[in-house]
Each structure stands twice: as structure tokens, then as C-alpha cells.
């Protein structure tokens, strides 16, 4: 049972629920009567629930907790704007805020390598300086087509200048109404709509805008999987408020919350199977924007003692208008006792 028809080994985590015994199955018609589903795009993540990735070169002196951030950092941290432009300049964060003003936007941060059903995603209300105003002030040359947001450690994925403008990118200085957190790249980070958080340079020190014939490293979750010849994790869906295998008390409502996201593709539906994929409860997601995540709530009632499996399958809309169905389904197993 560990080989496919072609003689290839299968990954245990993707097939184990097909062979494990003792999991109760509930058909979609019955399950839909036991489940109450809703969704929104406004859910904001608390700071302690945000994933973070340590800086790759992680010198010991870098900040990891907010108490390490100096009070006067806005007056001492400088951003240099250079390149193919008539008006290169350097400003402190405070000078940037005073000169260009700020806007507040609700943005999602979704890691490009977030595995199927994994939790490397959050949404925040961020306040930042619009990159568009900075570039207008810098008086770019017409052929300055490449934008480089560079971090203190040299981290940078350059993107087309047009992408930085289209995605309404910001230099983020506040998050959820507070100064930017240490673990999210304080004191200033680069963010944009739809882009993977792999594009979000932390501890930004330099913006360069140059002419380049090279490619744009804008990530929209396009993590290619040769098994399917398609995206590994796009669209993606997962449970964020409980762990697979969790035990819930019999007789009480089981409350689950989670996400659906596909970066730059709008989500059109989430399907749930309570019988290992034989039948599916379909929850349409209508008129969703790609600028925020889709956040869902599920209440389950009437589940008797036993073990259950929910299989999630998200669908988004490709740029060509065809459906993009999640290849690796999200498995969430839970116990009631």
C-alpha cells in the first residue's frame, strides 16, 4: 500500500488517512446539517499568532523582542533612495512620515513556502509610507524599471517598478495600531498586496531603482510541484485555531477557524468532506478580493464520540478564468470524547 500504481513511493502524510482505521465517515448531506459556516476578509491576527522567520544571517545584536527597539529609532534609522533618478535622497523614518504621510491598509502576509494546510499566514492592519509617493519625489528616469527593497542584511528580491506600484506597496512602520514589532522587521519593512511575504524585506535600509534587463522576483505563491505539473500550495486552505488530532468534549459545539488564500487569485469556494473525499459540502465564496485573505468560521454540532476527518479543498480562479483546484488536500483529524 506504500506504492502508487506506477511503483512510486507515496508520502505518508498525504495518504495515511486513507489507510488508518477507526475514523468515522459522515456523508455531505448529513454533515451540512451539522455544520454552520461563515467567512469574512476583515479578520486581523493578534501579534502573538503571527508567524515569523528569523533573519537568515541573524546576528546576535538584532532585535527579537519589542523591548529592544530604541525609543528614538524613527529619528536615527535612515532609508537611502538611490539609482536611476534625478533626486536621490536619504531620510530618517520620521522624515519619511513627515514628508510623504502614511496610509493604513489591511494586508495579508502569506509565505511562499507555506505547505498545504500549514499556518504560515496572517493578516494585519499596517500603516506605512506609500512607495508611489517616494518614487514620484525621486523623479525616476523613464527606464528605471527595476525596484530593489534592500534590508540591513542585504536581503532583497527585486521586482519590476510597475509591480511595486500596482500592488500599492508600502514601507510599513506600524502594525495593528502599534509601532512595527521586532519579529516583523522593526523599525521599517516593505509590504505589498498579493505578493508573498518572501517579498517583504525586513529592517529596510535602501531602495534602489535601476534599469535592468533581468527578471522580476515577485512571488505569488508559484511554488511548482512536478508531481502534478502545477502549484504545490496554491490555492491553500487550513485550520488555524486547533491542531490535527485535537480532542473535543462530547456534547459541546466544536468551533474551528481557518483561512483560504491564493495570493493573486480570487478564492471562489471551499469544499469540506467528512467521509474521506467521497462526498463534499460546498461553500461558495463570492466576490472575494485578492487583497485580503478569506477567513472562515465553522461550528460543528451533534458529533458523537469517535474520530473524524475533515478534508478541505479550496478553489481559486486563474488569470485565464479557469478554476484552480487545490492539489494536496488539507487533512484535519479530530476526536470527540
Secondary structure, DSSP 8 states (H G I E B T S, - for coil): --B-TTS-B--HHHHHHHH-S-EE---HHHHHHHEEEEEES-----GGG------TT--TTS--SGGGS-TTHHHH-EEEEEESBS--EEEEHHHHHHHH--EEEEEEEE-TT--TT---EEEEEEEEEEHHHHHHHHTB-TT--EEEEEETT-----EEHHHHHHTT-EEEEEETTEE--GGGTTT-EEE-SSS-GGG--SSEEEEEEE--SS-----SS--EETTTTEESSSSEEEESSS-TTEEE-TTS-EEEEEEEE-TTS-EEEEEEESSTTSS-EEEE--S--SSS-EEEEEEE----SEEEEEEEEEEEE-TTS-EEE-SS-EEEEEEE-
